[in-house]
Each structure stands twice: as structure tokens, then as C-alpha cells.
Amino acid sequence: MTINYPNEAAIAMGFEEIKPVSTLLSIAHLFGISKRRCGIYLLVFPSELFYIGQAIDVVRRFSQHRRNYDDIIGFSFIQISKVELNEVEKKLIFNAGKLGFKLKNAVHVSSLLGDADFDLLMPLAEQQAWLSVTSALDDANELNPKIFLPESQLARFSKNFEQFINHPLSQQATALLGRYIRACLPAPRRTEYSFWSVSCMPSTNKNTWPRLFCVNAASMELFVVGWDKNSNLLWSFLTVDEEVLIEYWPDPDEFLMQFPSVEFLSAEYRDAGQNQITLRCSKYAQMRLLLLDKGVCKAAAALNLRVMRKRANFYMQYHCAALVNKALSDVSSLDMTPC
């Protein structure tokens, strides 16, 4: 079978000419006994779908893929040293996205193709409708608890929750969390635990930049609020979809005029794909303004939705349901004018 469509782009990225492999169970003949097998490979599927991956021994890796997929029709390869695999893989996935390749990968890519487990809880039509909403969620039915965790898990974090409640900045932190959940998390009570979670008073960086809470999805941090031990002021950061943010704020200078002192940071989260940026604030008032902005809320919502569609939550065992319940029932989070 001759594959013409992707060859030019594949070669431009550094891959070899794509080899037809639709009837092959192994690609050992392409490497013999002398050609190095460590590198980045490209698999071609019908309907112009592709997969880019890394392997120390690509012959073995292909055989593993073949056991799971009987529709691989093309293969190409770039020989890379072991220490360069992660960096080069990420770069090639990014370049493939820019070239318009439709990738089956779950990490590094900006969006997931096909059906997702998340869609069973929130159908695609509802997802699109949610993204078009411009205000924070106020549907009482959607904000009522849908899951009830075992007493053992509730008890596990009761001490952390008590520490949070007694912290002098807990009211401000609770207001921010309530606003974020309402404005930026899709169907929050349906997707809670399985697709997102909140850790309360986590131990991360407790000796340097202690945290009050962290919102997680898949394998990444979405929204984090902590405090400065010296000034006793809140600091926070949230990760958003950069392309969506640019739609609302095409001029970075105008954005910084509206939100002075907000820092733009890069992050290396695989689940969020390439189009991401992290916004960091050193005061409560700065993050409050961000969470009142339509563009920022949309950018956070778009990123969160695609991350949850790509995979389930890795951090559900740290979920503090009591903190979520407090944040969604606290009237201070409602004091913020909708986006």
C-alpha cells in the first residue's frame, strides 16, 4: 500500500519515508542487526490518523502496538539517543500539530480525538454549551453533592481541613476556590473525584511556599493557592489555554495593564498539550480579578475540559470533599460578579 499524503510533512520533521506495514506483524527486517533501534517512531492509521511515540527498542514496541491495533498501515522512524527521547518526542508532537496531523496520542497533544470516558458523564453537546456560557454556574442541582466518599477517606483529611479552617487566610482561599469550581470546572459535581480533585493543606513545598489547596486533574495541577510565610499574603497560580486567552486578550501589554503584577510562567504538563500558560499572582486581589474576567475563565475552562477528556484523575485519593462542600456553599464565592 502506497502512502503519499503524510510523506512530505513527515520527512520535513526528520522522519524517514513512511513504510507500508498494513500486513506486517514485525518490522525487524527494517533494522537488521546493525541499525540502532532507539528513537522516535511514527505510526500511520486509516483516515489520516497518526501516533508519535518513543522507544528504546522500536522493533519490540511495534510488536506491542500490533497486538493492540490491527489497523496500523504505515511506519517511520528517527534514530535518537536515549537521553533525548522525551525532549524530541514532545517537539515532534508539537510540530505535527502545527502541520495539521491528527494524532491519537493522549499526552502533549492539545486535544483528544474520538470518544472519551468523560463524555459519558457530560455529552459533547453539553460540553460545547458549557463552554459558551459566560457566567459562573449557579444551578443548585449541579452544585449539590453527587458522590459520597467512604468515612475512612473523609476522616483521613479531617485534620488537614481543620487546619485550613483555622488558617487566617482560609476565607479568601475558600472564595477563590468556590469561584474557580463554579466558573472553570465542567459539570463539577458529576465529574468530581474521578476527573478532578482538591487536596487540602498539601505538604508540597511546605517549608518554602506552603499551600492551602491544590486543584488537580489527570496528572497536573490546575489551580493552586498558598501563602507567603513572611508577608502572610496569598499567592496563587492557574493554568489556562493560551490560544483562548489570546482570543480575548490579543495584546499582552493590555492584559498586564488590566492585571498588573500577574506573571506569565511556562509549565511542562504533558496532559495540557502545547497551548498552555500559567498565570501567577502574589496577592488575593489579583487572582480575584482574574477569576472575574471572561477571557481568563474561558481559557481555564477550555484547558480543564480537554485535560479531563484525555484521562481520569490521578489524585483522587487526596480529595478533600469537605473543602469542596464548604467552597460551594460559602456565600463569599458568590460575592464575585459573574464573568
N, C-alpha and C positions, 0 to 999 in steps of 0.2 A: 504493500500500500504506500503510495507516494503522498507525502505531507508537504504542501507548499506554503500554506498560509503563515505559519509562525517562524519559518526558517530564517528569513531576513532579520527579524527582530531578535530572535534567539542568538544568531551569530553576532549581531551588534552588541549584545550583552556579554559576549565572550564564550557562549556555548558553542559546541561543535554542531555540525549539520545534524538535524534530527534523523534518527534511525527508526525505520518501521519495526515494531516489535509486537504487533497485534496477535500473532500466533506463537510467540516465543514464551517459554517458561523460565529461561535464564538468558543473561547477557554475558556470560563468562567468555564467550568467543570474541567479544569486543575488546577484551583486556588481556587475554592470553596469560602468560606467566611473568611478563616483564612490565606491563603498564601499571602504574600506580592507581589504586582504587579509591583513594581518599579524596573527597571533593564535594562539589555541589551538583546535583542532578536535576534534570527537568523531565517530568512525565507529561505526555500528551494524552488527553481523553477525547472522546467524541464531543460534538457540539462546541469545539474550540475551548475546552476547559483544560487547565494546566495545574501542575503541582510542582513546587520547587522545594527541595529538601537537601539535607546534608547527610553524609555517611562516611564512616572511616573505611568501610568495605562496601562499595556500592553494588557489587555483584550479589552479595548476601541480602542487602537492603532491597534490591529489586525483587528478589525471590519472595521476600516477606510481603511486599506490596502485591505481587501477583496472586498470592494466596487469598488476599482480601478483595482484590479488584481484577475482574476478568476482562475489563474494557480498556486497559492501557494499550494505546496504539502507537505511541512514539516515545523515544528516549534520547536525551542528550546529556552531556557531562562537561564539567570544568574541573580539572585537577587542581586541588587546593591543599595547602598544608593544614594539619590538624589544628594548629593554634589560630588559624584564620577563619575557620569554618563559621563560627557564629556571626562575625562581622560581615563576611562576604555574603552569607545567606540572607541576612537582613537587607543588605544593599541591593541584591538581585531581586528580592521580592518587591522592594520599593520601586526599582526601575521597571519591573514587569507591570506593576500597577499603573505607572505613568504611561507605559506603552499601550495600555488598554487590554492586557492579558486578563482573562477571567480565571482567578486562582481558586483552587479547592482548599488551600491552606487555612488553618484556623488561627495561626499566630502571625504577627507582623502585618497581615493584610488589614485594610480599612473596613471591609465588610465581608459577611459570610454569605456564600451562595447556597440556595436550596433551603429546605425546611430545617428548623431548629427546635430543640426541646422547649425553648422559651415560647415559641409560637402556640404551643398547646395551652398555655395559660393566658396569653394575650395574642389573639389572632393578628395577622399582618394588617388588616384593615383598621383594627383598633389601634395598632401601633402608629400608623400614619395619622390617624385622627388625633391621637395624643400629642404627637409632635407638632401639630398645627395649633394646639391650644396655647393661648398666650398668658394664662393666669395660673396661679398655684391651685392645686387640687383642693376642692372643698366639699367633695361628695362624702358625706358621713359614712355611707355604706362601704366605700372604698378605703376609708381610714379606720374602720373597725377591725380588730384582730381577726385573722383568718386561720392562723395556726396557733397551737398551744404546745409549747415545748415541755419535756419531762421536768418534774420538780428538781431532779438532780442537776440539770443544766441551769435552771433558774437560781438554785442555791449556790452553784459554782461561782457565779458572778455577783452575788448579793453584796459581798464586801466591797467589790470594785464600785458597784452602783452607789453604795452608801458613801464611799469616799468622794464620788462625783457630786452627789447631792450636797455634801458639806463643803465642797470647794467654793471659794468666794466668787469664782467666775462661772459657776455652773448655770446661772440664769441666762447669761449671754450665750454660752455654748449651746444650751438647750434651744434657745430661739433660733440660732443658726441651723441646728440640726433639723428642727421641725420644718423650717422654710425649705431646706435642701430636699428633704424627703418629699414634701408636697409638690415642689416645682420641678425636680430633676430626676426622680426615680419613677420608671413606668409601673403602673398598677402596683404600688408599693406593698400593699398588704397581701396581694396574691403571690408576688414574687419574693417576698421576704424570706430570708433563711436560705432557700435553695439557690437564689440568684443574687442576693446581696445580703450583707450583714453589717452590724455595727459592733465594734469592740469598745468596751468601756474602760477607761483608765489603763490602756495597754502599757506594757513595760518598755516598748520601743523607745530608745533614746531617753530613758527616764533620768539619766544623770546629766544630760546636756539640754535637750529640748523636749521636756515631758509633754505627753499627750493627754487630752481629756477624752477624745473619742476618735475613731477612725472608721469611715465607711468603706467597705470593700466589695468588689465584685470580681468573679473569676479569680485571677491571681494578682490583682492590682489594687492599689489604694485610689479611691475616687475623691474623697473629701476628708481632710484631717484638720482637727482643731486642737491646739495645745496652748501652753502658756510659758512666758519668759520668767524664769526664776528671779531675775534681777529687777525687772520693771513690774512684774506681776500683771502684764498685759497679754491679751490673747494674740496668738499668731495662728495662721491657717493657710491652707492651700487646697485648691481643687483643680482637677484635670478636665480639660474641655476639648472639643473638636475644633481644631484651628481653622479649618475651612469654613465652618458655620459661623465662628466668631468673626471672621473676616467679612462675611456677607453683611453683618450688622455694623462692624467697625472696620471698614477698609483702610482707614488711616490710623496707624499705631499712635501717632502723636495726639490725635484727637481722643483716642482711648485713654492715654495717660493724662491728658488734661482733665478728663471726666473722673478718672480714678487715679489720682496722684499717689505715688509710693507703691503701687502694685507692681510686683516683679514678674517678668516672664521667665520661666525656667523650662529647660528641656528635661524629658524623662525617658527612661528606657523600658517602658512597659510593653511587652510583646503582645498582650491581648488588645491593646488600644489601636494597634496599627501605626501607620506613619503620620496621620493627620491629627496630631495631638500637641497640646501645650499646657503647661501648668501655671496657674496664677497664684502667687503667694502674697499674703498680706501680713502686716505686723501689728495691726490693730483690729478690734471688733468692728468699728465703724466702716472700715474699708471693705471687709468681707460682706457686711450687711448691704452696702451699696451694690456690690457685685451681684448678690443674690436677688436684688430688686430690679436688675437690668434684664430686659427681654432677651437681648443677644447672648448674654452670658448664660442665662437659664437654658436657652435653646441649644447652645454649644455643649453644655454639660449634659443635657438630656439626650442629644444625638449620640454623644460618645458612650454614655451609660447604656443606651439601648443596644448599640452594636456589640459592646463588650458582653452583655448578658445573653445576646443571641448566639455568641460564639461558643460559650461554655458555661457550665454551672459554677457556683461559688465554691472556692477552695477553703474559705474561712468560717464556715457556718458553725463550727464547734466553739467559736469565740463570741457568738452572737449574744448580745445582752438585750433581751426582749423588753425588760423593764425600762431601759433607757429609750427605746423606740416608743413605747407606750406613753412615756412622760412627754417626749418631744411632740408627739401628735396630739396630745391633749392639753398642752401648755398654751395658754392664750397669748403669751408673748410672741410666739411664732406667727400669730395671726395679725399682730400689730403692723407687720410689714405689708406695705401696699403691694398688690399683685403686680407681676411683670406687665 
